[in-house]
């Protein structure tokens, strides 16, 4: 799977930024903390059982993801929202 950019919501043209490094299921959440440009995703690898999602940071320049850890909820997440502010402890700038 890949990260894409939609530069203009009115033209519908997607530009591929880069690959995530693995295929995910449809159970995925994504958000960007606009004041820091940190991007986060909750992803469940394709073919995985209906177990918990994992949290990743997403590099907005090349699409690569870095695992942060397992989400503490037993079912896969389909959306997330990031509160503005500094990144959580242990997450490094990209």
PDB file of N, CA, C and O in Angstrom:
ATOM      1  N   UNK A   1       0.831  -1.174   0.000  1.00  0.00           N
ATOM      2  CA  UNK A   1       0.000   0.000   0.000  1.00  0.00           C
ATOM      3  C   UNK A   1       0.882   1.246   0.000  1.00  0.00           C
ATOM      4  O   UNK A   1       2.067   1.171   0.324  1.00  0.00           O
ATOM      5  N   UNK A   2       0.308   2.383  -0.361  1.00  0.00           N
ATOM      6  CA  UNK A   2       1.080   3.599  -0.553  1.00  0.00           C
ATOM      7  C   UNK A   2       0.434   4.799   0.132  1.00  0.00           C
ATOM      8  O   UNK A   2      -0.756   4.799   0.445  1.00  0.00           O
ATOM      9  N   UNK A   3       1.253   5.814   0.353  1.00  0.00           N
ATOM     10  CA  UNK A   3       0.780   7.114   0.808  1.00  0.00           C
ATOM     11  C   UNK A   3       0.621   7.981  -0.431  1.00  0.00           C
ATOM     12  O   UNK A   3       1.510   8.039  -1.280  1.00  0.00           O
ATOM     13  N   UNK A   4      -0.531   8.660  -0.529  1.00  0.00           N
ATOM     14  CA  UNK A   4      -0.776   9.555  -1.658  1.00  0.00           C
ATOM     15  C   UNK A   4      -1.096  10.953  -1.147  1.00  0.00           C
ATOM     16  O   UNK A   4      -1.459  11.137   0.015  1.00  0.00           O
ATOM     17  N   UNK A   5      -0.956  11.924  -2.027  1.00  0.00           N
ATOM     18  CA  UNK A   5      -1.283  13.319  -1.698  1.00  0.00           C
ATOM     19  C   UNK A   5      -2.367  13.805  -2.653  1.00  0.00           C
ATOM     20  O   UNK A   5      -2.318  13.559  -3.859  1.00  0.00           O
ATOM     21  N   UNK A   6      -3.337  14.496  -2.085  1.00  0.00           N
ATOM     22  CA  UNK A   6      -4.385  15.154  -2.846  1.00  0.00           C
ATOM     23  C   UNK A   6      -4.140  16.647  -2.696  1.00  0.00           C
ATOM     24  O   UNK A   6      -4.513  17.242  -1.685  1.00  0.00           O
ATOM     25  N   UNK A   7      -3.514  17.255  -3.700  1.00  0.00           N
ATOM     26  CA  UNK A   7      -3.130  18.659  -3.606  1.00  0.00           C
ATOM     27  C   UNK A   7      -4.322  19.596  -3.712  1.00  0.00           C
ATOM     28  O   UNK A   7      -4.354  20.645  -3.068  1.00  0.00           O
ATOM     29  N   UNK A   8      -5.301  19.219  -4.522  1.00  0.00           N
ATOM     30  CA  UNK A   8      -6.463  20.067  -4.744  1.00  0.00           C
ATOM     31  C   UNK A   8      -7.709  19.195  -4.673  1.00  0.00           C
ATOM     32  O   UNK A   8      -7.928  18.350  -5.541  1.00  0.00           O
ATOM     33  N   UNK A   9      -8.506  19.393  -3.668  1.00  0.00           N
ATOM     34  CA  UNK A   9      -9.694  18.548  -3.478  1.00  0.00           C
ATOM     35  C   UNK A   9     -10.665  18.639  -4.646  1.00  0.00           C
ATOM     36  O   UNK A   9     -11.490  17.744  -4.828  1.00  0.00           O
ATOM     37  N   UNK A  10     -10.585  19.697  -5.437  1.00  0.00           N
ATOM     38  CA  UNK A  10     -11.527  19.877  -6.539  1.00  0.00           C
ATOM     39  C   UNK A  10     -11.127  19.155  -7.812  1.00  0.00           C
ATOM     40  O   UNK A  10     -11.972  18.946  -8.683  1.00  0.00           O
ATOM     41  N   UNK A  11      -9.836  18.758  -7.951  1.00  0.00           N
ATOM     42  CA  UNK A  11      -9.448  18.086  -9.191  1.00  0.00           C
ATOM     43  C   UNK A  11      -9.367  16.570  -9.052  1.00  0.00           C
ATOM     44  O   UNK A  11      -9.385  15.862 -10.060  1.00  0.00           O
ATOM     45  N   UNK A  12      -9.279  16.053  -7.820  1.00  0.00           N
ATOM     46  CA  UNK A  12      -9.293  14.611  -7.601  1.00  0.00           C
ATOM     47  C   UNK A  12      -8.049  13.873  -8.044  1.00  0.00           C
ATOM     48  O   UNK A  12      -8.071  12.646  -8.140  1.00  0.00           O
ATOM     49  N   UNK A  13      -6.970  14.576  -8.316  1.00  0.00           N
ATOM     50  CA  UNK A  13      -5.740  13.930  -8.774  1.00  0.00           C
ATOM     51  C   UNK A  13      -4.889  13.535  -7.577  1.00  0.00           C
ATOM     52  O   UNK A  13      -4.524  14.374  -6.753  1.00  0.00           O
ATOM     53  N   UNK A  14      -4.576  12.239  -7.493  1.00  0.00           N
ATOM     54  CA  UNK A  14      -3.730  11.719  -6.423  1.00  0.00           C
ATOM     55  C   UNK A  14      -2.306  11.532  -6.936  1.00  0.00           C
ATOM     56  O   UNK A  14      -2.088  11.042  -8.043  1.00  0.00           O
ATOM     57  N   UNK A  15      -1.346  11.932  -6.110  1.00  0.00           N
ATOM     58  CA  UNK A  15       0.062  11.763  -6.429  1.00  0.00           C
ATOM     59  C   UNK A  15       0.660  10.800  -5.415  1.00  0.00           C
ATOM     60  O   UNK A  15       0.545  11.018  -4.209  1.00  0.00           O
ATOM     61  N   UNK A  16       1.299   9.733  -5.894  1.00  0.00           N
ATOM     62  CA  UNK A  16       1.909   8.768  -4.986  1.00  0.00           C
ATOM     63  C   UNK A  16       3.168   9.356  -4.374  1.00  0.00           C
ATOM     64  O   UNK A  16       4.045   9.848  -5.084  1.00  0.00           O
ATOM     65  N   UNK A  17       3.252   9.302  -3.033  1.00  0.00           N
ATOM     66  CA  UNK A  17       4.431   9.767  -2.296  1.00  0.00           C
ATOM     67  C   UNK A  17       5.420   8.616  -2.138  1.00  0.00           C
ATOM     68  O   UNK A  17       6.616   8.789  -2.372  1.00  0.00           O
ATOM     69  N   UNK A  18       4.930   7.448  -1.743  1.00  0.00           N
ATOM     70  CA  UNK A  18       5.793   6.281  -1.595  1.00  0.00           C
ATOM     71  C   UNK A  18       5.075   5.145  -0.905  1.00  0.00           C
ATOM     72  O   UNK A  18       3.967   5.306  -0.394  1.00  0.00           O
ATOM     73  N   UNK A  19       5.726   3.991  -0.899  1.00  0.00           N
ATOM     74  CA  UNK A  19       5.154   2.786  -0.320  1.00  0.00           C
ATOM     75  C   UNK A  19       5.286   2.735   1.190  1.00  0.00           C
ATOM     76  O   UNK A  19       6.248   3.248   1.761  1.00  0.00           O
ATOM     77  N   UNK A  20       4.297   2.101   1.835  1.00  0.00           N
ATOM     78  CA  UNK A  20       4.324   1.930   3.286  1.00  0.00           C
ATOM     79  C   UNK A  20       5.301   0.843   3.707  1.00  0.00           C
ATOM     80  O   UNK A  20       5.807   0.866   4.829  1.00  0.00           O
ATOM     81  N   UNK A  21       5.572  -0.104   2.821  1.00  0.00           N
ATOM     82  CA  UNK A  21       6.479  -1.206   3.142  1.00  0.00           C
ATOM     83  C   UNK A  21       5.747  -2.514   3.363  1.00  0.00           C
ATOM     84  O   UNK A  21       6.390  -3.557   3.483  1.00  0.00           O
ATOM     85  N   UNK A  22       4.425  -2.495   3.421  1.00  0.00           N
ATOM     86  CA  UNK A  22       3.623  -3.714   3.536  1.00  0.00           C
ATOM     87  C   UNK A  22       2.183  -3.400   3.154  1.00  0.00           C
ATOM     88  O   UNK A  22       1.782  -2.237   3.101  1.00  0.00           O
ATOM     89  N   UNK A  23       1.416  -4.442   2.891  1.00  0.00           N
ATOM     90  CA  UNK A  23       0.002  -4.274   2.558  1.00  0.00           C
ATOM     91  C   UNK A  23      -0.823  -4.264   3.840  1.00  0.00           C
ATOM     92  O   UNK A  23      -0.548  -5.016   4.775  1.00  0.00           O
ATOM     93  N   UNK A  24      -1.825  -3.412   3.869  1.00  0.00           N
ATOM     94  CA  UNK A  24      -2.705  -3.307   5.036  1.00  0.00           C
ATOM     95  C   UNK A  24      -4.113  -3.769   4.676  1.00  0.00           C
ATOM     96  O   UNK A  24      -4.478  -3.870   3.504  1.00  0.00           O
ATOM     97  N   UNK A  25      -4.878  -4.042   5.705  1.00  0.00           N
ATOM     98  CA  UNK A  25      -6.289  -4.333   5.495  1.00  0.00           C
ATOM     99  C   UNK A  25      -7.018  -3.001   5.327  1.00  0.00           C
ATOM    100  O   UNK A  25      -6.401  -1.936   5.363  1.00  0.00           O
ATOM    101  N   UNK A  26      -8.320  -3.069   5.145  1.00  0.00           N
ATOM    102  CA  UNK A  26      -9.120  -1.843   5.043  1.00  0.00           C
ATOM    103  C   UNK A  26      -9.269  -1.148   6.390  1.00  0.00           C
ATOM    104  O   UNK A  26      -9.718  -0.003   6.450  1.00  0.00           O
ATOM    105  N   UNK A  27      -8.897  -1.830   7.470  1.00  0.00           N
ATOM    106  CA  UNK A  27      -8.969  -1.245   8.810  1.00  0.00           C
ATOM    107  C   UNK A  27      -7.747  -0.355   9.021  1.00  0.00           C
ATOM    108  O   UNK A  27      -6.708  -0.812   9.498  1.00  0.00           O
ATOM    109  N   UNK A  28      -7.885   0.915   8.661  1.00  0.00           N
ATOM    110  CA  UNK A  28      -6.764   1.841   8.749  1.00  0.00           C
ATOM    111  C   UNK A  28      -7.256   3.218   9.168  1.00  0.00           C
ATOM    112  O   UNK A  28      -8.308   3.675   8.720  1.00  0.00           O
ATOM    113  N   UNK A  29      -6.499   3.866  10.018  1.00  0.00           N
ATOM    114  CA  UNK A  29      -6.777   5.241  10.406  1.00  0.00           C
ATOM    115  C   UNK A  29      -5.554   6.082  10.099  1.00  0.00           C
ATOM    116  O   UNK A  29      -4.432   5.578  10.129  1.00  0.00           O
ATOM    117  N   UNK A  30      -5.757   7.357   9.806  1.00  0.00           N
ATOM    118  CA  UNK A  30      -4.633   8.238   9.449  1.00  0.00           C
ATOM    119  C   UNK A  30      -4.972   9.660   9.850  1.00  0.00           C
ATOM    120  O   UNK A  30      -6.102  10.112   9.662  1.00  0.00           O
ATOM    121  N   UNK A  31      -3.992  10.368  10.403  1.00  0.00           N
ATOM    122  CA  UNK A  31      -4.184  11.781  10.716  1.00  0.00           C
ATOM    123  C   UNK A  31      -2.822  12.455  10.759  1.00  0.00           C
ATOM    124  O   UNK A  31      -1.801  11.824  11.031  1.00  0.00           O
ATOM    125  N   UNK A  32      -2.835  13.751  10.483  1.00  0.00           N
ATOM    126  CA  UNK A  32      -1.629  14.570  10.542  1.00  0.00           C
ATOM    127  C   UNK A  32      -1.849  15.643  11.602  1.00  0.00           C
ATOM    128  O   UNK A  32      -2.850  16.358  11.572  1.00  0.00           O
ATOM    129  N   UNK A  33      -0.905  15.752  12.540  1.00  0.00           N
ATOM    130  CA  UNK A  33      -0.950  16.830  13.521  1.00  0.00           C
ATOM    131  C   UNK A  33      -0.450  18.068  12.797  1.00  0.00           C
ATOM    132  O   UNK A  33       0.757  18.252  12.637  1.00  0.00           O
ATOM    133  N   UNK A  34      -1.371  18.919  12.360  1.00  0.00           N
ATOM    134  CA  UNK A  34      -1.049  20.041  11.486  1.00  0.00           C
ATOM    135  C   UNK A  34      -0.026  21.014  12.041  1.00  0.00           C
ATOM    136  O   UNK A  34       0.715  21.633  11.278  1.00  0.00           O
ATOM    137  N   UNK A  35       0.025  21.159  13.355  1.00  0.00           N
ATOM    138  CA  UNK A  35       0.970  22.119  13.908  1.00  0.00           C
ATOM    139  C   UNK A  35       2.379  21.560  14.024  1.00  0.00           C
ATOM    140  O   UNK A  35       3.320  22.311  14.282  1.00  0.00           O
ATOM    141  N   UNK A  36       2.542  20.252  13.838  1.00  0.00           N
ATOM    142  CA  UNK A  36       3.877  19.644  13.921  1.00  0.00           C
ATOM    143  C   UNK A  36       4.261  18.907  12.653  1.00  0.00           C
ATOM    144  O   UNK A  36       5.433  18.578  12.473  1.00  0.00           O
ATOM    145  N   UNK A  37       3.305  18.634  11.762  1.00  0.00           N
ATOM    146  CA  UNK A  37       3.501  17.828  10.556  1.00  0.00           C
ATOM    147  C   UNK A  37       3.928  16.402  10.868  1.00  0.00           C
ATOM    148  O   UNK A  37       4.552  15.743  10.037  1.00  0.00           O
ATOM    149  N   UNK A  38       3.597  15.924  12.063  1.00  0.00           N
ATOM    150  CA  UNK A  38       3.764  14.510  12.361  1.00  0.00           C
ATOM    151  C   UNK A  38       2.529  13.796  11.843  1.00  0.00           C
ATOM    152  O   UNK A  38       1.408  14.260  12.050  1.00  0.00           O
ATOM    153  N   UNK A  39       2.726  12.677  11.174  1.00  0.00           N
ATOM    154  CA  UNK A  39       1.605  11.884  10.683  1.00  0.00           C
ATOM    155  C   UNK A  39       1.586  10.549  11.413  1.00  0.00           C
ATOM    156  O   UNK A  39       2.630   9.964  11.699  1.00  0.00           O
ATOM    157  N   UNK A  40       0.382  10.081  11.709  1.00  0.00           N
ATOM    158  CA  UNK A  40       0.202   8.829  12.435  1.00  0.00           C
ATOM    159  C   UNK A  40      -0.803   7.966  11.696  1.00  0.00           C
ATOM    160  O   UNK A  40      -1.719   8.479  11.052  1.00  0.00           O
ATOM    161  N   UNK A  41      -0.631   6.668  11.788  1.00  0.00           N
ATOM    162  CA  UNK A  41      -1.575   5.727  11.192  1.00  0.00           C
ATOM    163  C   UNK A  41      -1.769   4.548  12.131  1.00  0.00           C
ATOM    164  O   UNK A  41      -0.830   4.098  12.788  1.00  0.00           O
ATOM    165  N   UNK A  42      -2.991   4.057  12.184  1.00  0.00           N
ATOM    166  CA  UNK A  42      -3.257   2.773  12.812  1.00  0.00           C
ATOM    167  C   UNK A  42      -3.527   1.815  11.667  1.00  0.00           C
ATOM    168  O   UNK A  42      -4.443   2.021  10.871  1.00  0.00           O
ATOM    169  N   UNK A  43      -2.724   0.771  11.591  1.00  0.00           N
ATOM    170  CA  UNK A  43      -2.798  -0.158  10.472  1.00  0.00           C
ATOM    171  C   UNK A  43      -2.891  -1.591  10.980  1.00  0.00           C
ATOM    172  O   UNK A  43      -2.340  -1.934  12.026  1.00  0.00           O
ATOM    173  N   UNK A  44      -3.598  -2.416  10.220  1.00  0.00           N
ATOM    174  CA  UNK A  44      -3.671  -3.843  10.476  1.00  0.00           C
ATOM    175  C   UNK A  44      -3.154  -4.520   9.212  1.00  0.00           C
ATOM    176  O   UNK A  44      -3.754  -4.366   8.148  1.00  0.00           O
ATOM    177  N   UNK A  45      -2.051  -5.268   9.305  1.00  0.00           N
ATOM    178  CA  UNK A  45      -1.506  -5.903   8.101  1.00  0.00           C
ATOM    179  C   UNK A  45      -2.543  -6.772   7.397  1.00  0.00           C
ATOM    180  O   UNK A  45      -3.346  -7.441   8.047  1.00  0.00           O
ATOM    181  N   UNK A  46      -2.522  -6.760   6.063  1.00  0.00           N
ATOM    182  CA  UNK A  46      -3.432  -7.581   5.271  1.00  0.00           C
ATOM    183  C   UNK A  46      -3.208  -9.044   5.629  1.00  0.00           C
ATOM    184  O   UNK A  46      -2.073  -9.483   5.816  1.00  0.00           O
ATOM    185  N   UNK A  47      -4.291  -9.785   5.720  1.00  0.00           N
ATOM    186  CA  UNK A  47      -4.200 -11.195   6.030  1.00  0.00           C
ATOM    187  C   UNK A  47      -4.094 -11.497   7.513  1.00  0.00           C
ATOM    188  O   UNK A  47      -4.168 -12.659   7.913  1.00  0.00           O
ATOM    189  N   UNK A  48      -3.922 -10.474   8.332  1.00  0.00           N
ATOM    190  CA  UNK A  48      -3.849 -10.682   9.778  1.00  0.00           C
ATOM    191  C   UNK A  48      -5.240 -10.996  10.305  1.00  0.00           C
ATOM    192  O   UNK A  48      -6.247 -10.594   9.722  1.00  0.00           O
ATOM    193  N   UNK A  49      -5.276 -11.703  11.389  1.00  0.00           N
ATOM    194  CA  UNK A  49      -6.577 -11.982  12.003  1.00  0.00           C
ATOM    195  C   UNK A  49      -7.191 -10.663  12.457  1.00  0.00           C
ATOM    196  O   UNK A  49      -6.541  -9.620  12.385  1.00  0.00           O
ATOM    197  N   UNK A  50      -8.396 -10.698  12.907  1.00  0.00           N
ATOM    198  CA  UNK A  50      -9.094  -9.482  13.317  1.00  0.00           C
ATOM    199  C   UNK A  50      -8.581  -8.961  14.654  1.00  0.00           C
ATOM    200  O   UNK A  50      -9.351  -8.455  15.469  1.00  0.00           O
ATOM    201  N   UNK A  51      -7.301  -9.086  14.868  1.00  0.00           N
ATOM    202  CA  UNK A  51      -6.695  -8.645  16.117  1.00  0.00           C
ATOM    203  C   UNK A  51      -6.468  -7.154  16.141  1.00  0.00           C
ATOM    204  O   UNK A  51      -6.934  -6.440  15.253  1.00  0.00           O
ATOM    205  N   UNK A  52      -5.760  -6.674  17.143  1.00  0.00           N
ATOM    206  CA  UNK A  52      -5.577  -5.233  17.303  1.00  0.00           C
ATOM    207  C   UNK A  52      -4.709  -4.617  16.210  1.00  0.00           C
ATOM    208  O   UNK A  52      -3.853  -5.271  15.615  1.00  0.00           O
ATOM    209  N   UNK A  53      -4.964  -3.346  15.977  1.00  0.00           N
ATOM    210  CA  UNK A  53      -4.143  -2.564  15.051  1.00  0.00           C
ATOM    211  C   UNK A  53      -2.833  -2.191  15.739  1.00  0.00           C
ATOM    212  O   UNK A  53      -2.671  -2.354  16.948  1.00  0.00           O
ATOM    213  N   UNK A  54      -1.908  -1.686  14.932  1.00  0.00           N
ATOM    214  CA  UNK A  54      -0.652  -1.164  15.462  1.00  0.00           C
ATOM    215  C   UNK A  54      -0.566   0.312  15.087  1.00  0.00           C
ATOM    216  O   UNK A  54      -1.076   0.727  14.047  1.00  0.00           O
ATOM    217  N   UNK A  55       0.088   1.105  15.947  1.00  0.00           N
ATOM    218  CA  UNK A  55       0.279   2.529  15.694  1.00  0.00           C
ATOM    219  C   UNK A  55       1.621   2.731  15.014  1.00  0.00           C
ATOM    220  O   UNK A  55       2.620   2.128  15.405  1.00  0.00           O
ATOM    221  N   UNK A  56       1.642   3.584  13.994  1.00  0.00           N
ATOM    222  CA  UNK A  56       2.854   3.895  13.234  1.00  0.00           C
ATOM    223  C   UNK A  56       2.981   5.402  13.073  1.00  0.00           C
ATOM    224  O   UNK A  56       1.982   6.121  13.048  1.00  0.00           O
ATOM    225  N   UNK A  57       4.221   5.874  12.964  1.00  0.00           N
ATOM    226  CA  UNK A  57       4.450   7.219  12.451  1.00  0.00           C
ATOM    227  C   UNK A  57       4.631   7.064  10.943  1.00  0.00           C
ATOM    228  O   UNK A  57       5.117   6.038  10.468  1.00  0.00           O
ATOM    229  N   UNK A  58       4.235   8.089  10.204  1.00  0.00           N
ATOM    230  CA  UNK A  58       4.311   8.037   8.743  1.00  0.00           C
ATOM    231  C   UNK A  58       5.194   9.184   8.267  1.00  0.00           C
ATOM    232  O   UNK A  58       4.964  10.341   8.617  1.00  0.00           O
ATOM    233  N   UNK A  59       6.201   8.858   7.471  1.00  0.00           N
ATOM    234  CA  UNK A  59       7.077   9.870   6.895  1.00  0.00           C
ATOM    235  C   UNK A  59       6.335  10.498   5.711  1.00  0.00           C
ATOM    236  O   UNK A  59       6.074   9.824   4.714  1.00  0.00           O
ATOM    237  N   UNK A  60       5.999  11.771   5.816  1.00  0.00           N
ATOM    238  CA  UNK A  60       5.231  12.441   4.765  1.00  0.00           C
ATOM    239  C   UNK A  60       6.043  12.717   3.511  1.00  0.00           C
ATOM    240  O   UNK A  60       5.473  13.048   2.471  1.00  0.00           O
ATOM    241  N   UNK A  61       7.368  12.586   3.587  1.00  0.00           N
ATOM    242  CA  UNK A  61       8.212  12.822   2.421  1.00  0.00           C
ATOM    243  C   UNK A  61       8.359  11.589   1.533  1.00  0.00           C
ATOM    244  O   UNK A  61       8.488  11.715   0.315  1.00  0.00           O
ATOM    245  N   UNK A  62       8.339  10.367   2.150  1.00  0.00           N
ATOM    246  CA  UNK A  62       8.559   9.179   1.325  1.00  0.00           C
ATOM    247  C   UNK A  62       7.548   8.055   1.567  1.00  0.00           C
ATOM    248  O   UNK A  62       7.612   7.026   0.893  1.00  0.00           O
ATOM    249  N   UNK A  63       6.627   8.224   2.501  1.00  0.00           N
ATOM    250  CA  UNK A  63       5.581   7.243   2.728  1.00  0.00           C
ATOM    251  C   UNK A  63       5.939   6.094   3.656  1.00  0.00           C
ATOM    252  O   UNK A  63       5.072   5.294   4.006  1.00  0.00           O
ATOM    253  N   UNK A  64       7.187   5.997   4.057  1.00  0.00           N
ATOM    254  CA  UNK A  64       7.577   4.880   4.920  1.00  0.00           C
ATOM    255  C   UNK A  64       6.946   5.022   6.303  1.00  0.00           C
ATOM    256  O   UNK A  64       6.653   6.129   6.754  1.00  0.00           O
ATOM    257  N   UNK A  65       6.743   3.889   6.965  1.00  0.00           N
ATOM    258  CA  UNK A  65       6.148   3.883   8.298  1.00  0.00           C
ATOM    259  C   UNK A  65       7.132   3.279   9.295  1.00  0.00           C
ATOM    260  O   UNK A  65       7.962   2.439   8.947  1.00  0.00           O
ATOM    261  N   UNK A  66       7.019   3.730  10.540  1.00  0.00           N
ATOM    262  CA  UNK A  66       7.827   3.208  11.645  1.00  0.00           C
ATOM    263  C   UNK A  66       6.878   2.800  12.753  1.00  0.00           C
ATOM    264  O   UNK A  66       6.050   3.596  13.197  1.00  0.00           O
ATOM    265  N   UNK A  67       6.998   1.562  13.199  1.00  0.00           N
ATOM    266  CA  UNK A  67       6.123   1.063  14.241  1.00  0.00           C
ATOM    267  C   UNK A  67       6.372   1.738  15.576  1.00  0.00           C
ATOM    268  O   UNK A  67       7.519   1.919  15.984  1.00  0.00           O
ATOM    269  N   UNK A  68       5.300   2.109  16.254  1.00  0.00           N
ATOM    270  CA  UNK A  68       5.372   2.677  17.600  1.00  0.00           C
ATOM    271  C   UNK A  68       4.959   1.617  18.616  1.00  0.00           C
ATOM    272  O   UNK A  68       5.580   1.486  19.670  1.00  0.00           O
ATOM    273  N   UNK A  69       3.908   0.860  18.296  1.00  0.00           N
ATOM    274  CA  UNK A  69       3.462  -0.191  19.191  1.00  0.00           C
ATOM    275  C   UNK A  69       2.041  -0.622  18.893  1.00  0.00           C
ATOM    276  O   UNK A  69       1.362  -0.042  18.045  1.00  0.00           O
ATOM    277  N   UNK A  70       1.607  -1.637  19.596  1.00  0.00           N
ATOM    278  CA  UNK A  70       0.261  -2.160  19.427  1.00  0.00           C
ATOM    279  C   UNK A  70      -0.754  -1.262  20.120  1.00  0.00           C
ATOM    280  O   UNK A  70      -0.512  -0.754  21.215  1.00  0.00           O
ATOM    281  N   UNK A  71      -1.897  -1.075  19.462  1.00  0.00           N
ATOM    282  CA  UNK A  71      -2.983  -0.299  20.042  1.00  0.00           C
ATOM    283  C   UNK A  71      -3.650  -1.151  21.122  1.00  0.00           C
ATOM    284  O   UNK A  71      -3.837  -2.353  20.935  1.00  0.00           O
ATOM    285  N   UNK A  72      -4.002  -0.544  22.230  1.00  0.00           N
ATOM    286  CA  UNK A  72      -4.563  -1.274  23.354  1.00  0.00           C
ATOM    287  C   UNK A  72      -6.044  -1.543  23.265  1.00  0.00           C
ATOM    288  O   UNK A  72      -6.736  -1.501  24.283  1.00  0.00           O
ATOM    289  N   UNK A  73      -6.551  -1.817  22.087  1.00  0.00           N
ATOM    290  CA  UNK A  73      -7.962  -2.157  21.910  1.00  0.00           C
ATOM    291  C   UNK A  73      -8.012  -3.452  21.102  1.00  0.00           C
ATOM    292  O   UNK A  73      -7.257  -3.590  20.140  1.00  0.00           O
ATOM    293  N   UNK A  74      -8.865  -4.394  21.453  1.00  0.00           N
ATOM    294  CA  UNK A  74      -8.826  -5.710  20.813  1.00  0.00           C
ATOM    295  C   UNK A  74      -9.315  -5.766  19.366  1.00  0.00           C
ATOM    296  O   UNK A  74      -8.993  -6.718  18.655  1.00  0.00           O
ATOM    297  N   UNK A  75     -10.078  -4.781  18.913  1.00  0.00           N
ATOM    298  CA  UNK A  75     -10.555  -4.808  17.528  1.00  0.00           C
ATOM    299  C   UNK A  75      -9.792  -3.785  16.699  1.00  0.00           C
ATOM    300  O   UNK A  75      -9.335  -2.774  17.233  1.00  0.00           O
ATOM    301  N   UNK A  76      -9.646  -4.036  15.385  1.00  0.00           N
ATOM    302  CA  UNK A  76      -8.929  -3.097  14.525  1.00  0.00           C
ATOM    303  C   UNK A  76      -9.595  -1.718  14.505  1.00  0.00           C
ATOM    304  O   UNK A  76     -10.821  -1.611  14.522  1.00  0.00           O
ATOM    305  N   UNK A  77      -8.778  -0.675  14.470  1.00  0.00           N
ATOM    306  CA  UNK A  77      -9.293   0.695  14.390  1.00  0.00           C
ATOM    307  C   UNK A  77      -9.484   1.082  12.935  1.00  0.00           C
ATOM    308  O   UNK A  77      -8.732   0.653  12.060  1.00  0.00           O
ATOM    309  N   UNK A  78     -10.499   1.900  12.687  1.00  0.00           N
ATOM    310  CA  UNK A  78     -10.775   2.361  11.329  1.00  0.00           C
ATOM    311  C   UNK A  78     -10.572   3.857  11.174  1.00  0.00           C
ATOM    312  O   UNK A  78     -10.668   4.389  10.068  1.00  0.00           O
ATOM    313  N   UNK A  79     -10.292   4.537  12.278  1.00  0.00           N
ATOM    314  CA  UNK A  79     -10.004   5.965  12.199  1.00  0.00           C
ATOM    315  C   UNK A  79      -9.274   6.390  13.470  1.00  0.00           C
ATOM    316  O   UNK A  79      -9.370   5.738  14.510  1.00  0.00           O
ATOM    317  N   UNK A  80      -8.549   7.488  13.360  1.00  0.00           N
ATOM    318  CA  UNK A  80      -7.896   8.090  14.519  1.00  0.00           C
ATOM    319  C   UNK A  80      -7.957   9.605  14.358  1.00  0.00           C
ATOM    320  O   UNK A  80      -8.174  10.114  13.258  1.00  0.00           O
ATOM    321  N   UNK A  81      -7.766  10.309  15.449  1.00  0.00           N
ATOM    322  CA  UNK A  81      -7.662  11.767  15.429  1.00  0.00           C
ATOM    323  C   UNK A  81      -6.522  12.143  16.361  1.00  0.00           C
ATOM    324  O   UNK A  81      -6.444  11.657  17.490  1.00  0.00           O
ATOM    325  N   UNK A  82      -5.648  13.001  15.888  1.00  0.00           N
ATOM    326  CA  UNK A  82      -4.483  13.420  16.653  1.00  0.00           C
ATOM    327  C   UNK A  82      -4.730  14.818  17.207  1.00  0.00           C
ATOM    328  O   UNK A  82      -5.085  15.735  16.466  1.00  0.00           O
ATOM    329  N   UNK A  83      -4.541  14.974  18.501  1.00  0.00           N
ATOM    330  CA  UNK A  83      -4.670  16.291  19.119  1.00  0.00           C
ATOM    331  C   UNK A  83      -3.445  17.133  18.771  1.00  0.00           C
ATOM    332  O   UNK A  83      -2.333  16.606  18.747  1.00  0.00           O
ATOM    333  N   UNK A  84      -3.616  18.410  18.502  1.00  0.00           N
ATOM    334  CA  UNK A  84      -2.469  19.282  18.215  1.00  0.00           C
ATOM    335  C   UNK A  84      -1.507  19.327  19.395  1.00  0.00           C
ATOM    336  O   UNK A  84      -1.907  19.149  20.545  1.00  0.00           O
ATOM    337  N   UNK A  85      -0.256  19.565  19.100  1.00  0.00           N
ATOM    338  CA  UNK A  85       0.752  19.675  20.150  1.00  0.00           C
ATOM    339  C   UNK A  85       1.992  18.885  19.827  1.00  0.00           C
ATOM    340  O   UNK A  85       2.149  18.362  18.723  1.00  0.00           O
ATOM    341  N   UNK A  86       2.858  18.807  20.789  1.00  0.00           N
ATOM    342  CA  UNK A  86       4.129  18.099  20.614  1.00  0.00           C
ATOM    343  C   UNK A  86       3.881  16.607  20.432  1.00  0.00           C
ATOM    344  O   UNK A  86       2.883  16.081  20.925  1.00  0.00           O
ATOM    345  N   UNK A  87       4.791  15.914  19.722  1.00  0.00           N
ATOM    346  CA  UNK A  87       4.635  14.475  19.546  1.00  0.00           C
ATOM    347  C   UNK A  87       4.785  13.743  20.876  1.00  0.00           C
ATOM    348  O   UNK A  87       5.440  14.245  21.788  1.00  0.00           O
ATOM    349  N   UNK A  88       4.184  12.562  20.992  1.00  0.00           N
ATOM    350  CA  UNK A  88       4.310  11.800  22.227  1.00  0.00           C
ATOM    351  C   UNK A  88       5.766  11.467  22.521  1.00  0.00           C
ATOM    352  O   UNK A  88       6.594  11.409  21.612  1.00  0.00           O
ATOM    353  N   UNK A  89       6.066  11.254  23.774  1.00  0.00           N
ATOM    354  CA  UNK A  89       7.418  10.896  24.167  1.00  0.00           C
ATOM    355  C   UNK A  89       7.810   9.615  23.446  1.00  0.00           C
ATOM    356  O   UNK A  89       7.016   8.677  23.370  1.00  0.00           O
ATOM    357  N   UNK A  90       9.020   9.571  22.920  1.00  0.00           N
ATOM    358  CA  UNK A  90       9.507   8.396  22.215  1.00  0.00           C
ATOM    359  C   UNK A  90       9.309   8.455  20.710  1.00  0.00           C
ATOM    360  O   UNK A  90       9.845   7.611  19.992  1.00  0.00           O
ATOM    361  N   UNK A  91       8.542   9.442  20.204  1.00  0.00           N
ATOM    362  CA  UNK A  91       8.350   9.599  18.774  1.00  0.00           C
ATOM    363  C   UNK A  91       9.292  10.691  18.301  1.00  0.00           C
ATOM    364  O   UNK A  91       9.295  11.798  18.840  1.00  0.00           O
ATOM    365  N   UNK A  92      10.096  10.375  17.286  1.00  0.00           N
ATOM    366  CA  UNK A  92      11.104  11.326  16.822  1.00  0.00           C
ATOM    367  C   UNK A  92      10.640  12.056  15.564  1.00  0.00           C
ATOM    368  O   UNK A  92       9.862  11.526  14.770  1.00  0.00           O
ATOM    369  N   UNK A  93      11.124  13.260  15.402  1.00  0.00           N
ATOM    370  CA  UNK A  93      10.815  14.031  14.199  1.00  0.00           C
ATOM    371  C   UNK A  93      11.350  13.316  12.970  1.00  0.00           C
ATOM    372  O   UNK A  93      12.362  12.618  13.030  1.00  0.00           O
ATOM    373  N   UNK A  94      10.650  13.503  11.847  1.00  0.00           N
ATOM    374  CA  UNK A  94      11.050  12.819  10.616  1.00  0.00           C
ATOM    375  C   UNK A  94      11.766  13.770   9.705  1.00  0.00           C
ATOM    376  O   UNK A  94      12.184  13.384   8.614  1.00  0.00           O
TER     377      UNK A  94
END
